[in-house]
């Protein structure tokens, strides 16, 4: 299971290294991040990735993700801790400069500890998305066609997203 993540991580590392050596203008970078801190609660997420344009309006991309989530029983009634990591691949289509249509496959490995009971499982997702682009930022919604409320890390099949290109 971990070999998928290792292979994708090596691919991304080689791509970053190749990009810095060649100074290619074709490979693009995107990322997402999240941070929420409170009394007894911590949420941190990082989602770097790369894109490669196949045609003027069509790109392919790949990325990795890491999410850390922890809550203390004294504040929320339960102790839970999540370490989630995985990868995603996507196809992006821009029919207009401001519009981005995406198809994304994501596979996340979830290591969950809930009231001292451990669960480990894979959580796949297949998203169809629509976003509005303003400069280097795309904000929109995506729908998970594989959504299963018992196995998904997402609360709903619809998920908002913000993607930043640089």
Beta strands, then each sheet from edge to edge (+ up, - down):
strand 1: 27-38
strand 2: 41-55
strand 3: 58-71
strand 4: 80-96
strand 5: 99-114
strand 6: 117-134
strand 7: 137-144
strand 8: 158-165
sheet 1: 1+ 2- 3+ 4- 5+ 6- 7+ 8- 1+
end
